């Protein structure tokens, strides 16, 4: 399955959840609802994915990503009035640590669902 098709399905599921639940719940509630919707569409979705961060081949941190879909896309959920740069950087760091190429930051916001796509930039590419 292509990333574009997969992200469309994930975003569609997020809108279904938001239309049913609205704003104001904890992220964990939206996470459980989104897992139900993703699995209803036939997608493989796991929650609470551990991420280990290394520096100089030593473990320096451990985090938990909200959802991993089809072992390809990290989905980080928020339930805040407005997304900030730190939320985006959190997802980017998860992509770097896991070597996954694509992540979605989904905010079940006060007035709407906000979605931001993040792509891991390959570190070894140099421009001339």
N, C-alpha and C positions, 0 to 999 in steps of 0.2 A: 504494500500500500504506500502510496506517495505521501510525503509530508503534508502537502497542501490539502489533500482529501482528509487525512487524519486530523489535521488541525481544525478543519471545518466541522468535522463530527464532534470534536471535543467542545468547540465553541457553541455549537448547536445544543449540546447537552447542558452546558452552563446556562444558556438562556432559558431552557426548559425549567431548570432548577430555580432560577431567579423569578420566572413568571409564576411559579407555584409558591415560592417561599417569601419573596420580597427581601427587604433589607432588615438588618438588625440582629441576625443570629450570629453565634460564634463561628469561626472558621471551621471548627470540627463538624458542625452540623452541615454546612455546605459541602464539606469533604465527603461525608457519608452519603448525602443526596447525589452528588456528582458521581460517586462510585456506582451507585445504583443505576443511574442513567447511562453511564459508559458501558456497563456490563449488559444492559438491556439492548444496546446496539450491537453487541457481540464483540466488543473490544476487550482486550486483556488490560486490566487496570489494577495496580497494586498501590497500597497506601503505606505511609510511614517508611519510606525507603532510606536506609542508613547511607550516609555519605562520609567517607573518610578523607581527610585532607592531609597531604604529605608535604614536607619541606625537607630537602636534602635526604630523601628516602626514610624520613622519620615521621611518625604520626604526630600531627600538631593540632588536630581538631576533628571533631565529629559532629555532623549535622543530620537532620532528618528532613528529607524532601516530602512534600505532601502526597503527590501521586506520580506514578510512572505509568504511561500508557504505551502498550505494545512494545515495551522494553526500548522505547525510542525517544519519547517526548516527556520531559519533566514538566509537571504542572504545579505551580506554586499558587496557593489560594490566599486571598486577603478578604477581609470584611471591614473596610475602612472608608471614611468619607472620600478620601483622595489618595491615590498612589503617590509615593515619593521616590526619589532617586535611589534611596537605600533598598527599597523593595526590588527594584530592577537589578541592582548590583548583587543582591542576595542570589537571585536566579542565575545571573551570569557566573557567579562563583560556583554554583552547583554544576553548571554545564562544564566549566573548566575541570572541576574535581572529578566528575564522572566520565569526562570525554564524550558526553552526549552532544549532538549538534544543535538541537532545537529545544527551546523551552517556552512555555506560555505562562504569563503572569495574569491571573484572573482575579479581578476584584468584584465582589458582590457589593457594589457601592450603594450609596444612599438613594440615587436616582436611576442608576442603570448598571449594567455589567460593563466593566472596562477590561479590555484584553490587550496585552502587549506581548509581541513576539520577540524573543531574543535568540540570536544565533551565535554559536561559539565560533570565534575567529581562530583559525589555525595559526598557532604561534610560529611555525617554521616558515611561513610564507614571507618572502622578502620582496619588496618592490624596488625596481631600479630606477 
